[in-house]
Amino acid sequence: MEPPHEPAPFAPPATAARPLVRPDETGEVDTSRYPAPKDATHKVRGRSDLLELMCGPGAVDPELLTVKTFYFFFYSAFGSLFPLMGVYFKQMGMNAGQCGLLIGTRPFVEFLSAPFWGGLADRWQKGRTLLLASLGAWIIFTLPLSWVQPSAVACIHPINKTDYRLDTPSYDDEWTKNEFRSFHRSAAAAHVGSPLPVDDAIDYDPNINGNWVTPLHSFIVYSTPDIQKTFFLLLLLVVIGEFFSAPAITLADSAVITLLGEDADRYGHQRMFGSLGWGLAMFFVGIALDHSTAFSKHPCGGPQRYEKNYTICFATFSVLMGAALITATQVKFKYEELPPEPMVTAAPQSPTREEKLQQQLAEQLQLPGLDTSAPARPQPTLEQAKVFAQTTREMPEWVTVLRQFQNVKAASFLLVAWFMGFGIGLIFTFLFWHLQDKGGSPTLFGVASVINHISEIFAYFFSFKLITQMGHVKVLCLGLAGNVLRFLYIAWLPDPWWVLPFEFVQGVTHAAVWAACCSYIAHGAPPRLRSSAQGVLQGLHHGLGRGCGAVLGGIAVTRWGTTRTFAGYGLLCGVALAAFAFVNFRDGGEATGGAGAGGEAEDEARALAEAGVLAPHGVPSNPLPRALSSTRLADLANHESYGATQSYAGADSLSVPGAPPPRPSNPFLSEQAAPAPGPAYR
């Protein structure tokens, strides 16, 4: 009888496409038999952002949803408070110069402190810890701004529609509930700005009331020395708070860029939710602020018509920033771990006769340097060498970039970038101040903010097409022309609500101009200087420009008022437009730095998508370049520009890592050496 057939022992086929298991086994697979899955860049794959929102929970990428939520809460917190800081300081009795310094100090401190904290985060690999600490600092150092206020020395007690007397502060609200809540001072038109002196009171005594002032829309009277003490205390809080809280958005952007990996062009889609949150928060907080006329302890019993209780703004900011802090605990930071290098130690060798004689001579003369047999000084580690190389490389690149701007056209471009940033700082600080002087309400401020961000979103989607068709220089000219019309219109408008139609211009004057500046730098700068050139542009536009716009604009508003200041800046934009056009079009052509064609256009479209075009004006900027992963560095090793400074484009950079230079010519070189621009390189 033939024995029963025994099954052959199980073995996986050599060319199996997927692991096989025995049916009667537990299903465990010996993973050592199969290669590990490829772990390339941290690329997040998924549907488009619109589908992620409209589809069910299973279709939403949880990591990207966390990022969108963080941006929404973070920028909502900013939109609920910081656009209104100018009118808040104005209500406290600050003049325009003090207000401009309090707001304009932030960009300077932010631009200097963010690289410091970013470097510590990369060195310690504690990005999440520093992010949470900086978000906490936003709450800790912002809330005291609502508690530090000068004490009231007197109150305005209206007698009729035009006359008033000075009374002692009282928390009894009966005497202020009269028909004079909309009291108008007859001498207000003779003065410029706010606060106003009280020398037109019927019981004014120059020996006692000589340094007393009152805000334009308030019954409270303050002493000038008390206001100065409050100002310096607020300035200290702003500087310290900005130093510790500045790296928040930088660290968050760095984590998002690393998370997106090869899909870095979707960065703008994530940050779009921040712009959405900013506009919505400003809109609803403006409506709520219009109805926040109740004060728990008003020194004069009750507010004037345009006097508001800004506690609701600080409370909303704290809640939204706290929500951003909670969301940030789920943001993932990924770092490339370098394997420790093995230490190769050579076997000790016996000293030669010559080395022994040298050692004896060194002992007799007490000169240790003569002893050649002594162990050599330990060499620095790889990490120390990298830090040293980075330190020695940074400054020469910045100096080289500044030397490259000796060309007249390139210098004019930098001046325009700074000048447009100046206008952003001026508008952000004093637009609502000006509208309030015209009788505008917080509801108007909220509606104007929504229109601003709608225009910026549209400009974001059409900026690349606009730059491709018109060229960088013409887009900058268009932005200058838009500023001329906008500022002259704001200075002229008789009714504050008429400001809304021209708020759509901000998409061109802010978003499109910033995209054109970044694209100009990405096209024109050499690959090895591209990241440093972006840093120069970031510092000029968002740091120096925005800060100077607030500080110098505050000085101008204090002396000439908002109407003349806005009109003067509009006229200066016209002069800058004429000079910039003359410099770039005097030879019958257009300056270098335009949109390329073919693959270059695709690279620029991707770069513009990665740029922070949607960052609302006034938010913290991002001066840090993106660090490349080890995988990306390995890909760049065989590239022709390997060794050049590369960066992942984020809120401040449009450089495409590893991409060939979009144009061989450099607009920062001398005009004689530059080739004639082609039709596609405008």
LINKA-V723960 format. One record per residue. RES is the residue in one small letter. SS is DSSP state (H for helix, E for strand, C for the rest). PSI is psi in radians with two decimals (NA if undefined). D_LAST is the distance of its C-alpha to the last C-alpha in Angstrom with 2 decimals. Layout:
# LINKA-V723960
res: {RES & RES}
ss: {SS & SS}
psi: {PSI & PSI}
d_last: {D_LAST & D_LAST}
This chain:
# LINKA-V723960
res: {m & e & p & p & h & e & p & a & p & f & a & p & p & a & t & a & a & r & p & l & v & r & p & d & e & t & g & e & v & d & t & s & r & y & p & a & p & k & d & a & t & h & k & v & r & g & r & s & d & l & l & e & l & m & c & g & p & g & a & v & d & p & e & l & l & t & v & k & t & f & y & f & f & f & y & s & a & f & g & s & l & f & p & l & m & g & v & y & f & k & q & m & g & m & n & a & g & q & c & g & l & l & i & g & t & r & p & f & v & e & f & l & s & a & p & f & w & g & g & l & a & d & r & w & q & k & g & r & t & l & l & l & a & s & l & g & a & w & i & i & f & t & l & p & l & s & w & v & q & p & s & a & v & a & c & i & h & p & i & n & k & t & d & y & r & l & d & t & p & s & y & d & d & e & w & t & k & n & e & f & r & s & f & h & r & s & a & a & a & a & h & v & g & s & p & l & p & v & d & d & a & i & d & y & d & p & n & i & n & g & n & w & v & t & p & l & h & s & f & i & v & y & s & t & p & d & i & q & k & t & f & f & l & l & l & l & l & v & v & i & g & e & f & f & s & a & p & a & i & t & l & a & d & s & a & v & i & t & l & l & g & e & d & a & d & r & y & g & h & q & r & m & f & g & s & l & g & w & g & l & a & m & f & f & v & g & i & a & l & d & h & s & t & a & f & s & k & h & p & c & g & g & p & q & r & y & e & k & n & y & t & i & c & f & a & t & f & s & v & l & m & g & a & a & l & i & t & a & t & q & v & k & f & k & y & e & e & l & p & p & e & p & m & v & t & a & a & p & q & s & p & t & r & e & e & k & l & q & q & q & l & a & e & q & l & q & l & p & g & l & d & t & s & a & p & a & r & p & q & p & t & l & e & q & a & k & v & f & a & q & t & t & r & e & m & p & e & w & v & t & v & l & r & q & f & q & n & v & k & a & a & s & f & l & l & v & a & w & f & m & g & f & g & i & g & l & i & f & t & f & l & f & w & h & l & q & d & k & g & g & s & p & t & l & f & g & v & a & s & v & i & n & h & i & s & e & i & f & a & y & f & f & s & f & k & l & i & t & q & m & g & h & v & k & v & l & c & l & g & l & a & g & n & v & l & r & f & l & y & i & a & w & l & p & d & p & w & w & v & l & p & f & e & f & v & q & g & v & t & h & a & a & v & w & a & a & c & c & s & y & i & a & h & g & a & p & p & r & l & r & s & s & a & q & g & v & l & q & g & l & h & h & g & l & g & r & g & c & g & a & v & l & g & g & i & a & v & t & r & w & g & t & t & r & t & f & a & g & y & g & l & l & c & g & v & a & l & a & a & f & a & f & v & n & f & r & d & g & g & e & a & t & g & g & a & g & a & g & g & e & a & e & d & e & a & r & a & l & a & e & a & g & v & l & a & p & h & g & v & p & s & n & p & l & p & r & a & l & s & s & t & r & l & a & d & l & a & n & h & e & s & y & g & a & t & q & s & y & a & g & a & d & s & l & s & v & p & g & a & p & p & p & r & p & s & n & p & f & l & s & e & q & a & a & p & a & p & g & p & a & y & r}
ss: {C & C & C & C & C & C & C & C & C & C & C & C & C & C & C & C & C & C & C & C & C & C & C & C & C & C & C & C & C & C & H & H & H & C & C & C & C & C & C & C & C & C & C & C & C & C & C & C & H & H & H & H & H & H & C & C & H & H & H & C & C & H & H & H & H & H & H & H & H & H & H & H & H & H & H & H & H & H & H & C & C & H & H & H & H & H & H & H & H & H & H & C & C & C & C & H & H & H & H & H & H & H & H & H & H & H & H & H & H & H & H & H & H & H & H & H & H & H & H & H & H & H & H & H & C & C & H & H & H & H & H & H & H & H & H & H & H & H & H & H & H & H & H & H & H & H & C & C & C & C & C & E & E & E & E & E & E & E & C & C & C & C & C & E & E & E & E & C & C & C & C & C & C & C & C & C & C & C & C & C & C & C & C & C & C & C & C & H & H & H & C & C & C & C & C & E & E & C & C & C & C & C & C & C & C & H & H & H & H & C & C & E & E & E & C & C & C & C & C & E & E & E & E & H & H & H & H & H & H & H & H & H & H & H & H & H & H & H & H & H & H & H & H & H & H & C & H & H & H & H & H & H & H & H & H & H & H & H & H & H & H & H & H & H & H & H & H & H & H & H & H & H & H & H & H & H & H & H & H & H & H & H & H & H & H & H & H & H & H & H & C & C & C & C & C & C & C & C & C & C & C & C & C & C & C & C & C & C & C & C & H & H & H & H & H & H & H & H & H & H & H & H & H & H & H & H & H & H & C & C & C & C & C & C & C & C & C & C & C & C & C & C & C & C & C & C & C & C & C & C & C & C & H & H & H & H & H & H & H & H & H & H & H & H & H & C & C & H & H & H & C & C & C & C & C & C & C & C & C & C & C & H & H & H & H & H & H & H & H & H & H & H & H & H & H & H & H & H & H & H & H & H & H & H & C & C & C & H & H & H & H & H & H & H & H & H & H & H & H & H & H & H & H & H & H & H & H & H & H & H & H & H & H & H & H & H & H & C & C & C & C & H & H & H & H & H & H & H & H & H & H & H & H & H & H & H & H & H & H & H & H & H & H & H & H & H & H & H & H & H & C & H & H & H & H & H & H & H & H & H & H & H & H & H & H & H & H & H & H & H & H & H & C & C & C & H & H & H & H & C & H & H & H & H & H & H & H & H & H & H & H & H & H & H & H & H & H & H & H & H & H & H & H & H & C & C & H & H & H & H & H & H & H & H & H & H & H & H & H & H & H & H & H & H & H & H & H & H & H & H & H & H & H & H & H & H & H & H & H & H & H & H & H & H & H & H & H & H & H & H & H & H & H & H & H & H & H & H & H & H & H & H & H & H & H & C & C & C & C & C & C & C & C & C & C & C & C & C & H & H & H & H & H & H & H & H & H & H & H & H & C & C & C & C & C & C & C & C & C & C & C & C & C & C & C & C & C & C & C & H & H & H & H & H & H & H & C & C & C & C & C & C & C & C & C & C & C & C & C & C & C & C & C & C & C & C & C & C & C & C & C & C & C & C & C & C & C & C & C & C & C & C & C & C & C & C & C & C & C & C & C & C}
psi: {2.35 & 2.25 & 2.65 & 2.56 & 2.19 & 2.36 & 2.53 & 2.61 & 2.49 & 2.38 & 2.37 & 2.44 & 2.69 & -0.53 & 0.57 & 2.35 & -0.40 & 2.73 & 2.50 & 2.51 & 2.79 & 2.49 & -0.55 & 0.10 & 3.12 & -0.13 & 0.11 & 2.51 & 2.38 & 1.73 & -0.27 & -0.31 & -0.23 & 2.59 & 2.61 & 2.57 & 2.60 & 2.20 & 1.56 & -2.52 & 2.72 & 1.46 & 2.27 & 2.06 & 2.50 & -3.06 & 3.08 & 2.85 & -0.63 & -0.74 & -0.54 & -0.57 & -0.60 & -0.40 & 3.08 & 3.13 & -0.53 & -0.37 & -0.14 & 2.22 & 2.07 & -0.62 & -0.77 & -0.56 & -0.66 & -0.74 & -0.81 & -0.73 & -0.71 & -0.86 & -0.69 & -0.86 & -0.69 & -0.87 & -0.46 & -0.70 & -0.74 & -0.78 & -0.38 & -0.19 & -0.95 & -0.53 & -0.34 & 0.06 & -0.56 & -0.87 & -0.43 & -0.82 & -0.58 & -0.71 & -0.41 & -0.02 & 0.09 & 2.54 & 3.07 & -0.60 & -0.76 & -0.72 & -0.77 & -0.64 & -0.67 & -0.64 & -0.64 & -0.27 & -0.52 & -0.83 & -0.63 & -0.85 & -0.70 & -0.75 & -0.48 & -0.56 & -0.51 & -0.77 & -0.58 & -0.87 & -0.63 & -0.68 & -0.69 & -0.68 & -0.71 & -0.63 & -0.73 & -0.24 & 0.79 & 0.86 & -0.77 & -0.71 & -0.81 & -0.59 & -0.81 & -0.67 & -0.71 & -0.63 & -0.68 & -0.62 & -0.59 & -0.73 & -0.77 & -0.70 & -0.13 & -0.67 & -0.72 & -0.31 & -0.42 & -0.26 & -0.48 & 1.88 & 2.58 & 2.66 & 2.54 & 2.33 & -0.35 & 3.05 & 2.58 & 2.11 & 1.78 & 2.40 & -0.72 & -2.77 & -0.39 & -0.44 & 2.66 & 2.88 & 2.91 & 2.17 & 2.85 & 2.44 & 2.39 & 2.47 & 0.22 & 2.08 & 0.23 & -0.70 & -0.25 & -0.14 & 1.32 & -2.98 & 0.07 & 0.42 & -0.53 & 0.71 & 2.36 & 2.26 & 2.34 & -0.49 & 0.01 & -0.59 & -0.33 & -0.19 & 2.84 & 2.22 & -2.80 & 2.52 & 2.99 & 2.54 & 2.85 & 0.51 & -0.10 & 0.15 & 2.61 & -0.41 & 0.56 & 2.32 & 1.97 & -0.47 & -0.50 & -0.75 & 0.30 & -0.58 & 0.44 & 2.41 & 2.82 & 2.45 & 2.75 & -0.60 & 1.00 & 2.68 & -0.19 & 2.46 & 2.27 & 2.79 & 2.39 & -0.74 & -0.65 & -0.67 & -0.69 & -0.71 & -0.76 & -0.67 & -0.82 & -0.60 & -0.73 & -0.69 & -0.69 & -0.75 & -0.70 & -0.79 & -0.85 & -0.78 & -0.71 & -0.60 & -0.75 & -0.40 & -0.16 & -0.65 & 0.04 & -0.97 & -0.51 & -0.81 & -0.69 & -0.77 & -0.68 & -0.73 & -0.66 & -0.75 & -0.73 & -0.67 & -0.72 & -0.59 & -2.10 & -0.26 & 0.62 & -0.32 & -0.18 & 0.09 & -0.75 & -0.56 & -0.59 & -0.77 & -0.29 & -0.56 & -0.47 & -0.75 & -0.66 & -0.78 & -0.68 & -0.88 & -0.77 & -0.74 & -0.76 & -0.63 & -0.89 & -0.63 & -0.62 & -0.73 & -0.76 & -0.65 & -0.51 & -0.49 & 0.09 & 1.23 & 0.11 & 2.24 & 2.34 & -0.74 & 1.47 & 2.24 & -0.34 & 0.33 & -0.63 & 2.81 & 2.83 & -3.13 & -0.80 & 0.14 & 2.21 & 2.75 & 1.83 & 0.15 & -0.58 & -0.57 & -0.78 & -0.66 & -0.76 & -0.72 & -0.78 & -0.73 & -0.82 & -0.69 & -0.59 & -0.67 & -0.67 & -0.65 & -0.75 & -0.72 & -0.60 & -0.36 & -0.31 & -0.03 & 2.24 & 2.34 & 2.20 & 2.25 & 2.56 & 2.04 & 2.21 & 2.23 & 2.48 & 2.36 & 2.34 & 2.41 & 2.04 & 1.99 & 2.24 & 2.63 & 2.40 & 2.42 & 2.58 & 2.40 & 2.56 & 3.03 & -0.69 & -0.69 & -0.61 & -0.76 & -0.69 & -0.66 & -0.74 & -0.72 & -0.67 & -0.65 & -0.67 & -0.75 & -0.10 & 0.81 & 1.63 & -0.40 & -0.35 & -0.27 & 1.74 & -0.24 & -0.13 & 2.60 & 2.47 & 2.69 & 2.35 & 2.43 & 2.60 & 2.63 & 2.98 & -0.67 & -0.69 & -0.67 & -0.66 & -0.74 & -0.74 & -0.74 & -0.69 & -0.68 & -0.75 & -0.25 & -0.49 & -0.97 & -0.80 & -0.61 & -0.74 & -0.73 & -0.71 & -0.70 & -0.77 & -0.61 & -0.51 & -0.31 & 0.38 & -0.32 & 2.45 & -0.73 & -0.74 & -0.68 & -0.68 & -0.62 & -0.77 & -0.69 & -0.69 & -0.70 & -0.75 & -0.71 & -0.66 & -0.65 & -0.61 & -0.77 & -0.62 & -0.79 & -0.65 & -0.78 & -0.78 & -0.59 & -0.66 & 0.07 & -0.87 & -0.54 & -0.82 & -0.75 & -0.60 & -0.65 & -0.51 & -0.08 & 0.22 & 2.63 & 2.87 & -0.50 & -0.71 & -0.69 & -0.72 & -0.74 & -0.73 & -0.66 & -0.71 & -0.76 & -0.69 & -0.83 & -0.50 & -0.75 & -0.64 & -0.64 & -0.76 & -0.72 & -0.57 & -0.75 & -0.45 & 0.06 & -0.73 & -0.74 & -0.67 & -0.74 & -0.67 & -0.72 & -0.64 & -0.56 & 2.76 & -0.78 & -0.73 & -0.57 & -0.70 & -0.70 & -0.68 & -0.69 & -0.72 & -0.73 & -0.69 & -0.66 & -0.66 & -0.89 & -0.72 & -0.83 & -0.66 & -0.64 & -0.75 & -0.69 & -0.48 & -0.51 & 2.29 & -0.48 & 2.35 & -0.53 & -0.25 & -0.08 & -0.35 & -0.75 & -0.65 & -0.05 & -0.30 & -0.34 & -0.34 & -0.48 & -0.59 & -0.74 & -0.30 & -1.15 & -0.88 & -0.66 & -0.74 & -0.68 & -0.71 & -0.66 & -0.81 & -0.73 & -0.64 & -0.79 & -0.76 & -0.59 & -0.75 & -0.59 & 2.54 & 2.67 & -0.65 & -0.30 & 0.10 & -0.78 & -0.73 & -0.65 & -0.65 & -0.63 & -0.70 & -0.78 & -0.76 & -0.76 & -0.67 & -0.77 & -1.00 & -0.55 & -1.27 & -0.74 & -0.88 & -0.73 & -0.76 & -0.62 & -0.68 & -0.79 & -0.97 & -0.62 & -0.64 & -0.68 & -0.73 & -0.71 & -0.65 & -0.64 & -0.71 & -0.18 & 2.88 & -0.65 & -0.86 & -0.59 & -0.81 & -0.73 & -0.70 & -0.72 & -0.65 & -0.72 & -0.67 & -0.59 & -0.65 & -0.72 & -0.76 & -0.65 & -0.79 & -0.75 & -0.73 & -0.72 & -0.67 & -0.75 & -0.68 & -0.33 & 0.15 & -0.46 & 0.19 & -0.09 & -2.82 & 2.63 & 2.74 & 2.81 & 1.04 & 3.13 & 2.41 & -2.88 & 2.81 & -2.27 & -0.56 & -0.68 & -0.68 & -0.73 & -0.70 & -0.63 & -0.72 & -0.68 & -0.72 & -0.58 & -0.52 & -0.26 & 2.74 & 0.90 & -0.52 & 0.06 & 2.09 & 2.53 & 2.31 & -0.24 & 2.86 & 2.36 & -3.06 & 1.62 & 0.14 & 2.35 & 2.77 & 2.41 & 2.42 & 2.52 & 2.92 & -0.60 & -0.72 & -0.65 & -0.65 & -0.63 & -0.56 & -0.17 & -0.61 & 0.12 & 2.64 & -0.41 & 0.42 & 2.40 & -0.27 & 2.80 & 2.10 & 2.78 & 2.59 & 2.29 & 2.30 & -2.35 & -0.20 & 0.00 & 2.48 & 0.14 & 2.44 & 1.97 & 2.22 & -0.13 & 2.57 & 2.68 & 2.27 & -0.41 & 2.24 & -0.39 & 2.73 & 2.02 & -0.19 & -0.12 & 3.11 & 2.65 & -0.49 & -0.58 & -0.29 & 2.40 & 2.84 & 2.30 & 2.45 & 3.06 & -0.51 & -0.02 & 1.24 & NA}
d_last: {93.22 & 89.60 & 87.90 & 85.11 & 81.59 & 79.68 & 75.93 & 73.85 & 72.21 & 68.80 & 65.78 & 62.11 & 60.79 & 58.66 & 55.71 & 55.94 & 52.71 & 53.98 & 56.92 & 60.39 & 63.38 & 67.03 & 68.10 & 71.06 & 69.17 & 67.49 & 64.02 & 62.98 & 60.61 & 60.67 & 57.05 & 57.69 & 57.92 & 54.37 & 51.05 & 49.33 & 46.35 & 42.96 & 41.52 & 37.83 & 35.33 & 36.46 & 34.77 & 35.75 & 36.03 & 36.72 & 35.78 & 32.90 & 33.31 & 34.31 & 37.02 & 38.19 & 39.04 & 40.61 & 42.60 & 45.81 & 46.48 & 46.51 & 42.92 & 41.50 & 40.31 & 42.38 & 40.08 & 37.02 & 39.30 & 40.39 & 36.84 & 36.03 & 39.31 & 38.67 & 35.29 & 36.90 & 39.83 & 37.98 & 35.45 & 38.22 & 40.24 & 37.51 & 36.94 & 40.68 & 41.10 & 38.33 & 36.61 & 40.12 & 40.94 & 40.12 & 42.68 & 45.08 & 45.16 & 45.49 & 48.57 & 50.06 & 50.10 & 47.06 & 45.19 & 41.41 & 41.10 & 43.08 & 41.21 & 37.81 & 39.12 & 40.52 & 37.27 & 34.88 & 36.84 & 35.88 & 32.21 & 33.38 & 36.28 & 34.32 & 31.59 & 34.33 & 36.75 & 34.68 & 33.93 & 37.65 & 38.87 & 36.32 & 37.53 & 41.11 & 40.41 & 38.96 & 41.77 & 44.56 & 43.02 & 44.18 & 41.08 & 43.06 & 45.66 & 43.20 & 41.33 & 44.63 & 45.65 & 42.48 & 42.83 & 46.43 & 45.39 & 43.27 & 46.50 & 48.84 & 46.95 & 45.68 & 49.03 & 50.72 & 48.26 & 50.32 & 53.60 & 52.93 & 53.62 & 55.45 & 58.97 & 59.90 & 62.25 & 62.93 & 62.05 & 61.40 & 64.27 & 63.53 & 66.53 & 65.03 & 61.62 & 60.74 & 63.25 & 63.66 & 65.59 & 64.99 & 66.99 & 67.52 & 65.30 & 67.11 & 66.27 & 68.46 & 66.21 & 68.80 & 68.22 & 64.50 & 64.94 & 65.29 & 63.58 & 61.51 & 58.87 & 56.39 & 57.67 & 55.57 & 56.09 & 56.61 & 55.16 & 51.96 & 50.07 & 51.03 & 49.26 & 45.67 & 44.64 & 46.86 & 49.50 & 51.93 & 55.15 & 58.45 & 60.00 & 60.52 & 62.96 & 66.50 & 67.98 & 65.35 & 66.79 & 64.49 & 66.50 & 66.03 & 62.89 & 60.87 & 58.31 & 58.24 & 55.11 & 54.25 & 51.00 & 49.98 & 50.83 & 53.81 & 57.55 & 57.54 & 58.01 & 56.88 & 57.73 & 54.93 & 56.24 & 56.30 & 52.70 & 51.68 & 53.57 & 51.92 & 48.48 & 48.99 & 50.40 & 47.45 & 45.04 & 46.95 & 46.72 & 42.98 & 42.30 & 44.67 & 43.67 & 39.93 & 40.61 & 42.49 & 40.48 & 36.87 & 36.52 & 37.37 & 33.95 & 32.65 & 35.52 & 35.20 & 31.51 & 32.41 & 35.21 & 33.11 & 30.41 & 33.30 & 34.96 & 32.02 & 31.46 & 29.38 & 28.79 & 26.80 & 24.25 & 27.15 & 27.19 & 25.39 & 28.09 & 30.78 & 29.45 & 29.06 & 32.85 & 32.70 & 30.68 & 33.20 & 36.08 & 34.80 & 34.58 & 37.94 & 39.73 & 38.61 & 39.66 & 43.13 & 43.83 & 43.00 & 45.55 & 48.09 & 47.58 & 48.36 & 51.79 & 52.42 & 54.68 & 57.59 & 58.26 & 60.97 & 61.87 & 60.38 & 61.86 & 62.24 & 63.53 & 60.54 & 56.92 & 55.57 & 53.55 & 50.08 & 51.42 & 50.54 & 51.75 & 48.76 & 50.93 & 49.63 & 46.07 & 47.26 & 49.42 & 46.64 & 44.35 & 47.10 & 47.81 & 44.21 & 43.49 & 46.77 & 45.66 & 42.45 & 44.68 & 46.90 & 43.98 & 42.58 & 45.81 & 44.65 & 41.18 & 41.37 & 40.16 & 40.01 & 40.19 & 40.36 & 43.81 & 44.21 & 47.59 & 49.86 & 50.02 & 53.58 & 55.21 & 56.69 & 59.66 & 61.53 & 65.31 & 66.88 & 68.30 & 71.33 & 70.58 & 71.52 & 74.10 & 71.48 & 69.73 & 73.10 & 73.79 & 70.34 & 71.04 & 74.44 & 72.98 & 70.32 & 73.05 & 75.21 & 72.47 & 70.87 & 67.46 & 65.91 & 62.97 & 65.32 & 66.23 & 64.13 & 65.98 & 64.70 & 62.25 & 58.62 & 56.48 & 54.85 & 51.24 & 48.69 & 47.86 & 44.63 & 43.56 & 44.36 & 42.42 & 39.36 & 39.71 & 40.12 & 37.12 & 34.97 & 36.40 & 35.88 & 32.33 & 30.97 & 31.43 & 30.13 & 26.85 & 26.47 & 27.46 & 25.05 & 22.13 & 23.27 & 23.57 & 20.03 & 18.87 & 20.42 & 17.17 & 16.82 & 13.18 & 14.10 & 17.35 & 15.98 & 13.98 & 17.37 & 19.25 & 17.32 & 17.91 & 21.54 & 21.87 & 20.79 & 23.25 & 25.80 & 25.57 & 26.12 & 29.21 & 30.47 & 30.23 & 31.71 & 34.63 & 35.58 & 34.43 & 37.64 & 39.61 & 38.49 & 39.18 & 42.59 & 43.45 & 42.71 & 45.04 & 42.68 & 44.21 & 43.06 & 42.73 & 40.00 & 38.28 & 38.43 & 37.09 & 34.17 & 33.41 & 33.46 & 31.03 & 28.68 & 28.62 & 28.38 & 25.19 & 23.83 & 24.84 & 23.12 & 19.90 & 20.31 & 20.58 & 17.67 & 15.18 & 13.55 & 13.40 & 12.06 & 9.15 & 8.58 & 8.99 & 7.51 & 4.84 & 6.84 & 7.48 & 8.63 & 10.63 & 12.20 & 13.03 & 14.51 & 16.50 & 17.83 & 18.83 & 20.52 & 22.39 & 23.58 & 25.08 & 26.41 & 28.22 & 29.65 & 30.82 & 32.45 & 34.18 & 35.49 & 36.62 & 40.42 & 40.96 & 39.46 & 38.96 & 36.53 & 33.97 & 33.38 & 31.12 & 28.48 & 28.63 & 26.30 & 23.50 & 23.72 & 21.76 & 18.62 & 19.72 & 20.71 & 19.66 & 16.12 & 15.36 & 17.04 & 15.23 & 11.79 & 13.47 & 14.97 & 12.00 & 10.17 & 13.50 & 14.06 & 11.01 & 11.53 & 15.30 & 17.71 & 19.76 & 22.86 & 21.44 & 19.38 & 22.33 & 23.29 & 19.85 & 20.06 & 23.50 & 22.42 & 19.91 & 22.70 & 25.19 & 23.28 & 22.25 & 25.24 & 27.85 & 27.73 & 25.78 & 27.92 & 31.07 & 30.57 & 29.83 & 33.19 & 35.23 & 34.07 & 33.77 & 37.35 & 38.56 & 36.99 & 38.47 & 41.84 & 41.87 & 40.25 & 40.16 & 37.46 & 36.95 & 36.23 & 34.13 & 31.79 & 31.65 & 30.99 & 28.08 & 26.59 & 26.95 & 25.47 & 22.36 & 22.17 & 22.56 & 19.91 & 17.46 & 18.38 & 18.19 & 14.82 & 13.33 & 15.37 & 14.31 & 10.53 & 10.97 & 14.28 & 13.35 & 12.04 & 8.39 & 5.80 & 6.50 & 5.93 & 6.15 & 4.26 & 6.81 & 8.66 & 11.30 & 15.04 & 16.72 & 13.73 & 12.97 & 16.69 & 16.84 & 14.26 & 16.25 & 19.33 & 18.11 & 17.27 & 20.70 & 22.28 & 20.90 & 23.26 & 21.27 & 24.61 & 26.46 & 28.03 & 27.54 & 30.62 & 31.41 & 31.72 & 28.49 & 28.31 & 27.66 & 29.02 & 27.24 & 28.62 & 31.30 & 31.22 & 34.36 & 36.45 & 35.57 & 31.86 & 32.63 & 34.64 & 31.80 & 29.54 & 32.31 & 31.41 & 27.64 & 26.10 & 24.77 & 28.09 & 29.16 & 25.81 & 25.71 & 24.85 & 25.24 & 25.43 & 22.82 & 24.64 & 24.49 & 22.69 & 20.80 & 18.08 & 18.88 & 20.21 & 23.52 & 24.00 & 20.67 & 19.18 & 16.27 & 13.07 & 11.58 & 14.14 & 12.43 & 13.14 & 11.41 & 14.99 & 16.56 & 17.43 & 15.11 & 17.48 & 17.26 & 13.51 & 12.45 & 10.39 & 6.74 & 7.04 & 6.32 & 5.90 & 3.76 & 0.00}
